[in-house]
Amino acid sequence: MVVMTPARTRIDVTLGERSYPIIIAPGLLAEAGTLLGETLGTGTVLIISDERVAGLYAQPLRSSLERCGMRVHLETFPPGEEAKTLDQASRLWQACAGHRLDRCGVIVALGGGVTGDLAGFVAACWMRGLRLVQIPTTLLAMVDSSVGGKTGVNSPAGKNLIGAFKQPQCVLIDPELLRSMDDREYRAGLAEVLKYGVIRDAPFFAWQEEHAEELLARDPAAVAQAVAQCCRIKAAYVAADETEQGVRAELNYGHTFGHAIELETKYARYLHGEAVGLGMRMAAALATGLGVLGDGDLAARQDRLLARYHLPLTYTVADPAAAAQRLAGHCRLDKKVAHGRTRFILPRRMGEVVTHEAPDAALVVEAFASALRGA
Ligand code: GLY
């Protein structure tokens, strides 16, 4: 039983016997031992983190866990998406064996999206499933990837194509950890925060319009409030549709376009959130083209908030017409393709989206072209 102090927010992901809490509070990292000891006992813990994050936060986490009687090991890997491979997972499984991590053990993912996905996948497979705790250290991981159980690695065939659903026992979010984030990465995370307003929560979008400067300045109270609201929305989607058979796909708003941009630019030019920001603009253009968008203000409000978050509004290319054709082709390879049809999540009005399958190919090309500019 986790005792909540007033400064703490607890959000439950309701999934029957796999339900778990998301706990949000400044300074939580130093209390991880007490919080986790109550549910996990005093077994062996393996912290998995990249070298940069480990240098910042592994020691305070380790001390907190050891003070509560846990035996703690740390395994690190080089930072970056390149580490999300089966080879790296194999190395970590060897480490699990070396540390004698048995079924009473726990893996703690300490880091951003790459760490959560990789460590989660290692936990999902080792001994057919070990307990997992997510401690996200980036905005993107706090508002999205640490919640909901998607884990995996990349392969030559594509990103995240090898993976498993592995719900954690608990997600511990300490917004103070965001202080060490690079500005550009932090702002890219705000694209996902904006996304929640468009897909599900018009008042939250309006709240962001009022508090954009505080969020940009990483004001602790504003950040904690935004993270909590994103987690509430995400928890509701996951509880309704854990394995993305239906409504959970709405979380992919902007992502079908964004993934095509990431593929076209070889994952080197845009951060994920930046590509998703461009993708949300393109989704609004497609919704307009299809006559789905019934809110004349939405696209302009979305653009203004993206601009206030300093996210790119246009993607500059030498030949926009040719690029739009190529990008539309990439969509057909997207993971969200079902029965050969690409699914697009499109805004209907602020706080409401619809799924559209296989729209007219020319409209998709036009939607891409709407945010492309000639060099
Ligand atoms: N990142 C989208 C999801 O977890 O479903």
Residues whose N, C-alpha, C, O or C-beta is under 5 A from the ligand:
A	BS01	LIG	D144 V147 G148 K150 R248 L251
